[in-house]
Each structure stands twice: as C-alpha cells, then as structure tokens.
Amino acid sequence: MQHDLDVRGLAAPEPLERILDALESLPVGDSLHVTHWREPLLLYPVLERLGWRYETTFDSASGDWHVRIRKAG
C-alpha cells in the first residue's frame, strides 16, 4: 500500500522531520510517497544510513519533486 505525504510549503527542518516520523510507523511492505517543493538532498543520506530505498522524480509541469520510499531488502 502507498501512503502519501505532502510537505510542500513547510520550512526546514519540518519536511525532514515529518518524513522520518511517517517512516517510523510505515507498515512492512508499504511505501511512502512524498511530494516536496524542492529536491530533498539532505534526506538521501539519512535514508541510506537507516536502510531505506528511494526513487526520486521531478514533475516539470507542477515543479514538484516526488520521492517514493520503501524499506530495503
């Protein structure tokens, strides 16, 4: 199942905090889809360190970044 989290318009560090909070309660096998107003470059090393996989895309029509996150393995 995919869970959606929209962090557009939030000031740092709130987007990172909300994403990490959502991942703590994410059920095994589910994914988190994050919509962000900019590429969350500081998030990537944190995800890697914690064992999460991610895929990032940019929607040029809306100007939004989309990050799909799931547990590695």
Buried (B, 14 or more C-beta within 10 A) or exposed (E): EEBEBBBBEBEEEEBBEBBBEBBEEBEEEEBBBBBBBEEBEEBBEBBEEEEBEBEBEEEEEEEBBBBBBBBEE
